[in-house]
Every structure is written in structure tokens, then in C-alpha cells.
């Protein structure tokens, strides 16, 4: 019985930690914005998929696979429109954004 309770407690703690991982609720979205389409690219946007909690997220930008040193921070509200980051291609090559850190604000 003691082992069963210990195992159950581990499952509950693991589940609670997974629910507190804000990065799981950050999504990148692509949109065909006119300024990006001219470069044969899409506009990259970021949004929260969590139904009730606001997320603060830090993102690093990469150009052609190399970090640029550009870091952005956004607060993503549940149900809000996605925030534009930039085009998937610059004039000189592919660019992307990666999550550095994400936390729940509330």
C-alpha cells in the first residue's frame, strides 16, 4: 500500500510539473503577409494556446541557423491575436525564432 501511494504521488507531481511548463503553450504561427510574400516567405507570429493563463516568453532570433543575439520578450494573453515576429526569410536567408524561456505570469 505504501508503494502504491508513493507511485501515485510521483505521477501527480509529474503531471503538475507538466502543467506548469509554459513553453508547451507557446505556438508559432505562419501567415501570408504581403511584405513577406514578396520575399517568398511567410510572416512568423507567436501566440499562447493556454485557455486561461498569460505567458511571458523570451525568444532568440536565428538567421541561417546562427544566433543573431537579438532577444525579444512578449506577454501572450489567452485568446489574443498572435504577435508578429518577422518574415521566415530575410533578404539574405532563412530566419527563425526559438523559445529561450517561458513562464506563466499569473
C-alpha positions in Angstrom: 0.0 0.0 0.0 2.8 2.4 0.9 4.5 1.7 -2.5 1.2 2.4 -4.3 0.8 5.7 -2.6 4.4 6.7 -3.4 3.9 5.8 -7.0 0.7 7.7 -7.2 2.3 10.7 -5.6 5.1 10.6 -8.3 2.5 10.6 -11.1 0.6 13.5 -9.6 3.8 15.5 -9.1 5.0 14.8 -12.7 1.6 15.8 -14.1 1.6 19.0 -12.1 5.1 19.9 -13.4 4.0 19.2 -17.0 1.0 21.6 -16.5 3.4 24.3 -15.2 5.6 24.2 -18.3 4.5 27.4 -20.0 6.6 26.7 -23.1 4.2 23.8 -24.0 1.6 26.5 -24.6 3.6 28.8 -26.9 2.9 28.3 -30.6 4.5 29.7 -33.7 2.0 30.6 -36.5 2.7 31.4 -40.1 0.7 33.9 -42.1 1.0 35.1 -45.7 1.6 38.8 -45.1 2.3 40.9 -48.2 5.7 42.2 -47.0 6.9 38.6 -46.5 5.3 37.1 -49.7 7.5 39.5 -51.7 10.5 37.6 -50.3 8.9 34.2 -51.0 8.4 33.9 -47.2 5.7 33.8 -44.5 5.3 36.0 -41.5 6.2 34.2 -38.3 4.0 35.0 -35.3 3.8 33.8 -31.8 0.8 33.1 -29.6 -0.4 31.4 -26.4 -2.6 28.3 -26.7 -3.3 28.3 -22.9 -7.1 28.9 -22.3 -6.7 31.0 -19.1 -3.2 32.0 -18.2 -0.9 34.8 -19.5 2.6 33.7 -20.6 5.8 35.7 -20.7 8.1 34.4 -23.3 11.7 35.2 -24.3 12.7 34.4 -27.9 16.1 34.3 -29.7 16.3 35.0 -33.4 18.4 32.8 -35.7 19.5 33.8 -39.2 20.6 30.9 -41.4 21.0 28.7 -38.3 23.2 31.1 -36.4 22.0 33.1 -33.4 21.9 36.8 -34.0 22.0 38.0 -30.4 18.5 39.5 -30.9 16.3 38.6 -28.0 12.6 39.6 -27.7 10.2 39.3 -24.9 6.4 39.2 -25.1 3.5 38.7 -22.8 1.0 36.5 -24.5 -2.6 36.7 -23.3 -5.0 33.8 -23.7 -7.2 34.1 -26.8 -5.2 37.2 -28.0 -4.2 37.6 -31.6 -0.7 36.3 -32.5 2.2 38.7 -32.3 4.2 39.2 -35.4 8.0 38.5 -35.2 9.2 38.9 -38.7 9.4 37.1 -42.1 10.7 33.5 -42.4 13.3 34.8 -44.8 15.3 38.0 -44.8 16.9 39.5 -47.9 19.9 37.2 -47.3 18.4 33.9 -46.0 16.1 31.9 -43.7 15.4 33.1 -40.2 13.5 31.6 -37.2 12.8 32.2 -33.6 13.4 29.8 -30.7 12.0 29.8 -27.2 14.6 30.6 -24.6 12.3 30.7 -21.6 8.6 30.8 -20.9 6.8 31.4 -17.6 3.2 31.9 -16.5 2.6 35.5 -15.4 -0.3 34.8 -13.1 
